[in-house]
């Protein structure tokens, strides 16, 4: 077996059988018989040492710890920026192949220089660094608090939030309700693929996020690739957006409404009506009850699952219903209608959303829908399940709204309903 003289972090060339050669960054390997290599594409590959006929170090690893200088912001429009984690705020560890968070402002500028060429990032806050699947109401509230301060700073034109993709649409919905009297753009952006990969979506997403943050609107939006091409992005309304793909760069799509705008690196074309910039003072409203649940109904499901939430002190339940708003009828041995009626009488707020994603609920078409409506279930028309979950927690967090839950759940606070959608 050939003796290999390179170390993790070195950029190397490996000679394999049949005159094949591979180049990449050597990574730490927990298996001594395997060499791990990060290819230029960004993908990792494992090669048994016995298959390696020779190696050459093309570039020795240097641990650069020097300080980076921010570009001058003189004469540029000012924005605020909030970094919370996710792939877009991560850098490659050249030794392990893993990532570390970008929490230093100057280092962020090193990886995304074009963002700082156009604007002066007056303020960057890092309220926490976390994978988005670990977030909860507490993190949503922290982000909202930081955003509110920036929006009420007259010098700041807009706010950009970098965020992981897994629960980005939940955070967008939360900010849409938590920030009242919005006066400037609040732009959440992301990357599905890390900056070290040739196919990364981070650079375009950030440049388009900057353009949207400077635009004439006062909306909470997600900005990301409009397609798999590196052409332009879409700005999507925060309460009407869903992650529709696990890995595509255009993972997020508007549901039951079109994109708010097409966004290029140097231009914004609005496609839907928007709230314009204004001089109102943004008010923070982070009241929230986390005793809520999102339950997907499926055929044959035992309705006793609803008792679990009641016994645990839950105050509200969102049910993803089938079709136009259906669950097992009172004629079924697993009747959900009977169980739901009992829970509502005991004070639990029960709402229904569609599990079909597109379209709106209409309980009046079939007898089962009418039967369910008579129990007191609140049918949330075309509201997305994730948005409904967040909104119910927000509504139930307002003690002064007790007894008005239905009225508030059906009030269109943040474009969560598309009132023009008829079917």
C-alpha positions in Angstrom: 0.0 0.0 0.0 1.3 3.5 -0.9 2.3 5.7 2.0 0.2 8.9 1.9 1.9 12.0 3.2 -0.8 14.6 3.1 -2.9 16.0 6.0 -6.5 17.0 6.5 -7.1 20.3 4.8 -4.5 19.9 2.1 -5.7 20.1 -1.5 -4.4 17.0 -3.2 -4.3 14.9 -6.3 -4.9 11.2 -6.0 -3.8 8.6 -8.6 -6.2 5.7 -9.0 -6.2 2.6 -11.2 -6.8 2.9 -15.0 -5.0 6.2 -15.1 -7.8 8.0 -13.2 -7.0 11.1 -11.1 -9.1 12.9 -8.5 -8.5 16.4 -7.0 -10.0 17.7 -3.8 -9.5 18.7 -0.2 -8.5 15.9 2.1 -10.8 15.6 5.1 -10.5 13.9 8.5 -11.7 10.3 8.3 -12.8 8.2 11.3 -12.0 5.1 9.3 -8.2 4.8 8.9 -8.7 2.6 5.8 -10.6 5.3 3.9 -9.5 8.6 2.5 -12.2 11.2 2.5 -12.0 13.8 -0.2 -14.2 16.9 -0.8 -14.4 17.4 -4.6 -14.6 20.8 -6.3 -18.3 20.2 -6.8 -18.7 20.3 -3.0 -19.6 16.6 -2.7 -17.6 14.3 -0.5 -16.3 10.9 -1.6 -14.6 8.0 0.3 -11.8 6.1 -1.3 -10.3 2.9 0.1 -6.5 3.5 0.6 -5.7 0.2 -1.2 -7.1 1.8 -4.4 -4.8 4.8 -4.2 -1.6 4.3 -6.3 -0.1 7.7 -5.5 -0.7 11.2 -4.3 0.5 14.8 -4.7 -0.1 17.8 -2.5 -1.2 20.7 -4.8 -1.7 23.2 -1.9 -0.9 22.9 1.7 -3.6 23.8 4.2 -3.1 27.2 5.9 -5.3 28.1 8.9 -6.1 31.7 8.1 -7.1 33.6 11.2 -6.4 37.1 10.0 -8.9 39.8 10.5 -11.0 40.9 7.5 -11.8 44.5 6.8 -15.3 45.6 5.9 -15.7 47.7 2.7 -16.5 51.3 3.2 -20.2 52.1 3.5 -19.9 55.8 2.7 -22.6 57.1 0.5 -24.4 53.7 0.3 -28.0 53.0 1.5 -28.1 51.5 4.9 -29.8 48.2 5.8 -30.0 46.0 8.9 -29.1 42.4 9.0 -29.9 39.5 11.3 -28.0 36.3 11.1 -29.6 33.2 12.7 -27.8 30.2 11.2 -28.6 27.8 8.4 -26.5 26.8 5.4 -26.3 30.4 4.2 -24.4 31.5 7.3 -22.0 28.5 7.4 -18.5 28.0 6.1 -16.6 24.9 5.3 -14.1 23.5 7.8 -11.4 22.4 5.4 -10.2 19.7 7.8 -13.5 18.0 8.8 -15.7 18.7 5.8 -18.2 20.1 8.2 -19.3 23.7 8.7 -18.9 26.5 11.2 -21.2 29.5 11.6 -20.3 32.9 10.1 -20.9 35.2 13.1 -18.2 37.8 12.4 -19.4 40.7 10.3 -16.2 41.1 8.4 -15.9 37.4 7.7 -19.5 37.4 6.4 -18.4 40.2 4.0 -15.4 38.1 2.9 -17.7 35.3 1.7 -20.5 37.6 0.3 -18.6 40.7 -0.9 -21.1 41.8 -3.5 -23.7 42.4 -0.7 -21.5 44.9 0.9 -20.5 46.6 -2.4 -24.1 47.9 -2.8 -25.2 48.7 0.8 -23.8 49.8 4.1 -24.8 47.2 6.6 -25.4 49.6 9.5 -26.2 47.0 12.0 -25.7 43.2 12.2 -27.3 41.2 15.0 -26.8 37.6 15.8 -29.5 36.8 18.4 -28.6 33.1 18.2 -27.0 30.6 15.8 -29.2 27.6 15.3 -30.4 25.1 12.7 -34.0 26.1 12.0 -35.6 22.8 12.9 -34.5 23.6 16.5 -36.3 26.9 16.6 -39.5 27.6 18.6 -41.6 30.6 19.5 -38.8 31.9 21.7 -36.5 32.3 18.7 -39.3 33.8 16.6 -39.7 36.4 19.3 -36.0 37.2 19.5 -35.8 37.8 15.8 -38.9 40.0 15.9 -37.4 42.1 18.7 -34.3 42.7 16.6 -36.3 43.5 13.5 -38.6 46.0 15.3 -35.6 48.0 16.5 -34.1 48.2 13.0 -37.4 49.1 11.3 -37.8 52.0 13.7 -34.3 53.3 12.9 -34.9 56.1 10.3 -31.5 55.5 8.7 -32.2 51.8 7.9 -34.0 51.2 4.6 -34.9 47.5 5.1 -33.9 44.4 7.0 -32.5 41.1 5.8 -32.7 37.9 7.8 -30.5 34.9 6.9 -32.2 31.6 8.1 -32.2 27.9 7.6 -34.7 26.5 5.1 -36.4 23.7 7.1 -38.8 26.0 9.1 -38.2 29.3 7.3 -41.9 29.6 6.3 -42.9 29.2 10.0 -40.7 32.1 11.0 -41.9 34.2 8.0 -45.5 33.7 9.2 -44.6 34.5 12.8 -42.9 37.8 11.8 -45.9 38.7 9.7 -48.1 38.6 12.8 -45.6 39.8 15.4 -44.7 43.1 13.5 -47.7 45.4 13.4 -47.9 48.6 11.2 -45.0 47.4 9.0 -43.1 50.4 7.4 -40.2 48.8 5.4 -39.3 45.5 3.8 -38.4 42.5 6.0 -36.6 40.0 3.8 -35.9 36.5 4.8 -33.4 34.6 2.6 -31.6 31.3 2.6 -29.4 28.9 0.7 -30.1 25.2 -0.1 -26.5 24.6 -1.0 -23.4 25.9 0.8 -21.2 28.6 -0.6 -18.3 26.2 -1.2 -20.4 24.3 -3.8 -20.3 25.4 -7.4 -24.2 25.2 -7.5 -24.7 27.3 -4.4 -27.7 29.6 -4.5 -26.5 31.8 -1.6 -24.9 34.6 -3.7 -27.9 35.3 -5.9 -30.3 35.0 -3.1 -28.4 37.5 -1.0 -28.0 40.0 -3.9 -31.7 39.8 -4.7 -32.5 40.1 -0.9 -30.6 43.4 -0.9 -32.5 44.7 -3.9 -35.8 43.7 -2.2 -34.8 45.3 1.1 -34.3 48.6 -0.8 -37.6 48.4 -2.7 -40.9 50.3 -2.2 -42.8 47.9 -0.1 -43.6 47.2 3.6 -44.1 43.4 3.6 -42.5 40.3 5.2 -41.2 38.3 2.3 -39.0 35.3 1.5 -36.5 35.8 -1.4 -34.9 32.9 -3.2 -34.3 31.3 -6.6 -37.4 31.5 -8.9 -36.1 28.4 -10.8 -33.1 26.1 -10.9 -31.4 28.7 -13.1 -29.2 31.5 -11.7 -31.4 34.1 -13.4 -33.6 35.9 -10.9 -35.4 35.4 -7.6 -39.0 35.6 -6.4 -40.2 37.6 -3.4 -42.9 35.5 -1.7 -45.5 36.7 0.8 -44.6 35.5 4.2 -47.9 33.9 5.1 -48.6 32.3 1.8 -45.3 30.4 1.3 -44.4 26.8 1.7 -41.2 24.8 1.3 -42.1 22.4 -1.6 -38.8 20.5 -2.2 -36.1 19.1 0.0 -33.1 20.2 -2.0 -34.0 22.2 -5.1 -32.7 25.8 -5.1 -36.3 27.0 -5.9 -37.6 25.1 -2.9 -40.1 27.7 -1.8 -43.3 28.5 -3.7 -46.3 30.8 -3.2 -49.6 28.9 -2.6 -53.0 30.2 -3.7 -51.4 33.5 -4.8 -48.6 34.5 -7.2 -45.2 35.8 -6.2 -45.2 39.3 -4.9 -42.3 40.3 -7.2 -39.6 39.2 -9.6 -36.3 40.3 -8.2 -33.0 40.6 -10.2 -29.7 41.8 -8.8 -30.5 45.3 -9.9 -34.3 45.5 -10.3 -37.6 44.6 -8.7 -40.8 44.0 -10.7 -43.9 43.8 -8.5 -46.5 41.3 -9.7 -49.1 41.7 -6.9 -50.4 44.6 -4.9 -48.2 45.5 -1.9 -48.2 47.7 1.1 -45.9 50.7 0.2 -43.2 52.1 2.4 -44.5 54.5 5.1 -43.6 56.4 8.2 -45.6 54.4 10.7 -43.9 53.2 13.9 -43.7 49.4 14.0 -45.2 47.9 17.1 -44.1 44.5 18.5 -46.8 42.0 19.3 -45.2 38.7 20.3 -48.0 37.4 22.5 -48.1 33.6 21.9 -49.4 30.4 23.4 -47.4 27.3 22.6 -50.2 25.0 23.8 -51.3 24.4 20.2 -51.0 21.4 17.9 -51.0 20.6 14.2 -52.6 17.2 13.5 -53.0 15.6 10.1 -56.1 13.4 9.7 -55.7 10.1 7.9 -58.1 7.3 7.1 -58.8 5.0 10.1 -57.1 7.3 12.6 -58.2 6.9 16.2 -59.7 10.2 17.4 -58.4 9.5 20.9 -55.2 11.2 19.8 -57.2 14.5 20.4 -57.7 13.5 24.0 -53.9 13.4 24.5 -53.7 17.1 23.6 -56.6 18.0 25.8 -55.1 16.1 28.8 -51.8 17.9 28.2 -53.5 21.3 28.5 -53.5 22.3 24.9 -55.8 25.2 24.1 -56.0 24.9 20.3 -55.7 22.3 17.5 -55.3 22.8 13.8 -56.6 19.8 11.9 -55.4 19.1 8.3 -58.7 17.8 6.9 -59.3 15.9 3.7 -61.0 17.3 0.6 -63.1 20.4 1.2 -62.8 20.0 5.0 -63.7 16.5 6.1 -62.8 14.0 8.8 -64.4 10.7 9.8 -68.2 11.3 10.3 -70.4 10.4 13.2 -71.3 7.2 11.4 -67.8 5.9 11.6 -66.5 3.7 14.4 -63.6 6.1 14.6 -65.7 9.2 14.5 -63.7 12.5 14.7 -66.9 14.6 14.5 -68.1 13.3 17.9 -64.7 13.7 19.5 -64.2 17.2 18.1 -67.7 18.3 19.3 -66.7 17.1 22.8 -63.4 19.0 22.8 -65.0 22.2 21.6 -67.5 22.0 24.4 -64.6 21.7 26.9 -63.1 24.9 25.6 -60.5 23.7 23.0 -60.4 25.9 19.9 -60.4 23.6 16.8 -59.6 24.9 13.3 -59.5 23.1 9.9 -57.2 23.6 7.0 -56.8 21.7 3.8 -54.1 19.0 3.5 -54.3 19.4 -0.3 -52.1 22.6 -0.1 -53.8 24.3 -3.0 -57.5 25.4 -3.0 -59.8 26.5 -0.2 -62.1 24.7 2.3 -65.9 24.8 1.8 -67.9 22.9 4.4 -71.2 23.6 2.8 -70.8 21.4 -0.3 -71.2 18.0 1.4 -73.3 16.9 4.4 -70.2 15.8 6.3 -68.7 19.3 6.0 -71.9 20.8 7.3 -72.0 18.3 10.2 -68.4 19.3 11.1 -69.2 23.0 10.9 -72.1 22.6 13.3 -69.6 21.4 16.0 -68.0 24.8 16.0 -64.9 24.0 14.0 -63.4 27.2 12.4 -62.8 26.6 8.7 -59.7 28.6 7.7 -60.5 28.8 3.9 -57.2 28.9 2.0 -54.8 29.5 4.9 -51.7 27.3 4.9 -51.4 24.8 7.7 -48.1 26.2 8.9 -49.5 29.7 8.9 -52.6 28.6 10.7 -50.5 26.9 13.4 -48.6 30.1 14.0 -51.6 32.3 13.9 -53.6 30.2 16.3 -50.8 30.4 18.9 -50.6 34.2 18.4 -54.4 34.6 18.7 -54.6 32.4 21.8 -51.7 34.4 23.3 -53.9 37.5 23.6 -56.0 37.0 26.8 -58.1 40.0 25.9 -59.3 38.1 22.8 -60.9 35.3 24.8 -64.3 34.6 23.3 -63.3 36.2 20.1 -61.1 33.4 18.8 -63.2 32.7 15.7 -63.4 36.4 14.8 -59.7 36.8 15.1 -58.8 33.6 13.2 -60.9 34.8 10.3 -59.6 38.3 10.3 -57.0 38.9 7.5 -54.1 40.4 9.5 -51.2 39.6 7.2 -52.5 38.5 3.8 -53.0 34.9 5.2 -56.2 34.7 3.2 -56.5 35.3 -0.5 -59.9 36.9 -0.6 -59.9 36.8 -4.4 -59.6 33.0 -4.5 -63.0 31.5 -5.0 -62.3 27.9 -5.6 
